[in-house]
Amino acid sequence: MTNSAVIRPAERTDMAACAGILNRWIDATPWMPRVHDHADVERYYAETVFAERKVIVAEEMNDVAGFLALSDDRYVTALYIDAPHRGAGIGSLLVEVAKNLSPEELNLWTFENNHAAQRFYESQGFQAVRRTDGDNEEQLPDILYRWRAGEIEA
């Protein structure tokens, strides 16, 4: 676990950094199609994600190292950690905050090809509850995960 990450609510000025983390992940992931260009992702984060969701960032040495977006209907709609900061426990810290914000239940979708994300979510107590053949804009098979307070965690 990292001890130096500062977890805080995002500010509008953080949205470019959050979009940058997502854009770098898409660019570095061979199986992930680019559906929106970099500028569209940045605009979407500034205009929609920040306005409609709770966004929490993890900051390392004044840089956004990762972020989580949580919708009012208890869905984690984004959880991304910038490559240099992965494996340091930041994702676990962000999930812990999300569980505190939504203490009864959390839901999220992850792509079937994202095996690292599946292992991570399962380690956080999430269970796969549904699969699709690609009912999303990327047209990739995905998995719905759910965490419920009080359920036995693996």
C-alpha positions in Angstrom: 0.0 0.0 0.0 1.1 3.5 -0.7 1.3 5.8 2.2 1.9 9.0 0.2 -1.3 9.2 -1.9 -3.7 11.9 -0.9 -7.3 11.0 -1.7 -9.6 14.0 -2.2 -12.7 15.1 -4.1 -11.9 16.1 -7.6 -12.0 19.7 -8.8 -13.0 20.8 -12.2 -9.4 21.6 -12.9 -8.5 17.9 -12.3 -10.6 16.7 -15.3 -7.9 17.2 -17.9 -5.6 15.0 -15.8 -8.3 12.3 -15.4 -9.0 12.3 -19.1 -5.3 12.1 -19.8 -5.0 9.0 -17.6 -7.9 7.4 -19.5 -6.6 8.4 -22.9 -3.1 6.9 -22.1 -4.8 3.7 -20.9 -6.8 3.4 -24.2 -3.7 4.1 -26.3 -1.6 1.5 -24.4 -4.3 -1.2 -24.5 -4.1 -3.2 -27.8 -7.6 -4.7 -27.6 -9.4 -1.4 -26.7 -10.8 0.5 -29.7 -10.5 4.3 -29.6 -14.2 5.4 -30.0 -13.6 9.1 -29.1 -10.5 11.2 -29.8 -8.5 12.7 -27.0 -10.2 16.1 -27.1 -13.6 14.5 -26.9 -12.7 12.5 -23.9 -11.3 15.6 -22.2 -14.4 17.6 -23.0 -16.7 14.7 -21.8 -14.9 14.6 -18.4 -15.0 18.4 -18.0 -18.6 18.8 -19.0 -20.4 15.6 -18.1 -18.4 13.4 -15.7 -17.5 16.2 -13.3 -21.0 17.7 -13.4 -23.0 14.4 -13.0 -20.8 12.2 -10.8 -18.8 12.2 -7.6 -15.2 12.1 -8.8 -12.4 11.2 -6.3 -8.7 11.6 -7.2 -5.6 10.1 -5.7 -2.8 12.6 -5.7 0.9 11.8 -5.6 3.4 14.7 -5.2 0.7 17.1 -6.5 0.0 15.0 -9.6 -3.3 13.1 -10.2 -2.2 9.5 -10.1 -5.6 7.9 -10.4 -9.3 8.6 -10.1 -12.7 7.0 -9.5 -16.1 8.3 -10.7 -19.3 7.2 -8.9 -22.8 7.8 -10.2 -25.8 8.5 -8.0 -27.2 5.0 -8.8 -24.2 3.4 -7.2 -22.2 2.6 -10.3 -18.4 3.1 -10.4 -18.3 4.5 -14.0 -14.5 4.9 -14.1 -11.5 3.7 -12.1 -8.1 4.3 -13.7 -4.7 4.5 -12.2 -1.9 6.1 -14.3 0.7 3.5 -15.3 3.6 4.7 -13.1 1.4 4.4 -10.0 -0.2 1.0 -10.6 0.4 -1.7 -8.0 0.9 0.8 -5.1 -2.6 0.4 -3.5 -4.2 3.5 -5.0 -7.0 1.5 -6.6 -7.8 -0.1 -3.2 -7.9 3.3 -1.5 -10.3 4.7 -4.1 -12.6 1.6 -3.9 -12.6 2.0 -0.1 -13.7 5.6 -0.5 -16.4 4.5 -2.9 -17.6 1.9 -0.5 -17.9 4.5 2.2 -19.9 6.8 -0.2 -22.2 3.9 -1.1 -22.0 1.6 1.9 -24.7 -0.9 0.9 -23.8 -1.7 -2.7 -21.5 -0.8 -5.6 -21.8 -1.9 -9.3 -19.4 -1.6 -12.2 -18.7 -2.9 -15.7 -15.4 -4.1 -16.8 -14.3 -5.5 -20.2 -14.0 -9.3 -20.5 -10.5 -8.7 -21.9 -9.4 -6.7 -18.9 -8.2 -9.7 -16.8 -6.2 -7.5 -14.4 -9.3 -5.4 -13.6 -11.3 -8.6 -12.9 -8.7 -9.9 -10.5 -8.5 -6.5 -8.8 -12.3 -6.2 -8.4 -12.6 -9.8 -7.1 -9.9 -9.1 -4.6 -12.0 -6.1 -3.4 -15.1 -8.3 -2.8 -16.9 -7.8 -6.1 -18.7 -10.7 -7.8 -19.5 -11.1 -11.4 -23.3 -11.1 -11.8 -23.9 -10.6 -15.6 -22.1 -10.8 -18.9 -22.9 -9.2 -22.3 -21.6 -9.9 -25.8 -20.7 -6.2 -26.3 -23.7 -4.1 -25.5 -21.6 -0.9 -25.2 -20.2 1.7 -27.5 -16.9 -0.2 -27.8 -18.8 -3.3 -28.9 -16.7 -5.5 -26.6 -17.9 -8.3 -24.3 -18.1 -7.0 -20.7 -19.0 -8.2 -17.2 -21.1 -6.5 -14.5 -19.6 -6.8 -11.1 -21.4 -6.1 -7.8 -20.2 -5.6 -4.2 -22.8 -5.7 -1.4 -22.0 -4.9 2.2 -22.1 -8.0 4.4 -21.6 -10.5 1.6 -18.8 -13.0 2.0 -15.7 -11.7 0.3 -13.2 -14.1 -1.2 
